[in-house]
Amino acid sequence: MSSDFEGYEQDFAVLTAEITNKIARVPRLPPDEKKQMVANVEKQLEEAKELLEQMDLEVREIPPQSRGMYSNRMRSYKQEMGKLETDFKRSRIAYSDEVRNELLGDDGNSSENQRAHLLDNTERLERSSRRLEAGYQIAVETEQIGQEMLENLSHDREKIQRARERLRETDANLGKSSRILTGMLRRIIQNRLLLVILGIIVVITILMAITFSVRGH
């Protein structure tokens, strides 16, 4: 399981390095090349997101006692992904401003105002993205806690089942012991009755012998 995660990690590191390099090149490229580069970066960002999703699934399959380290690494990768997306947005804004400057000539003030407006919108989007990321992280942590609770409940259930089985075995043993003791008590009572009957027969025999002896004299 961890080997798959590490494989995704290596792919993510290579891909993000390529994305970082291309984002830095975007503002300096001619318009036609910029469009191609922007499309290329968008595609690679989607690939990076898919890698993150695969890594997240791998982390969920890791046992709870070993999951903490991988969860911390995932948080770091998601923060890196967020930074890449922010840098890419800023790079695209710079690209758009350059085109506007070429079209509008000396209308610098209008371009600056538009750029400030775009940056303000970008900052709002970033804040919303961070809030969504925080909500997603809370949901993931809540799911992990729920899984751990379910596993603990499963262990407790197994313990209770084993305890019930031991109680059933104890009850069965007690039932056998009770039947054995009842049989022994029954035999003791029977033996005592036999002794009493034998004693009565002996006494009667002695009395009859004495009686016959007295009559013979």
Secondary structure as UniProt FT lines:
FT   HELIX           2..25
FT   HELIX           26..28
FT   HELIX           31..61
FT   HELIX           64..104
FT   TURN            105..106
FT   HELIX           108..216
//
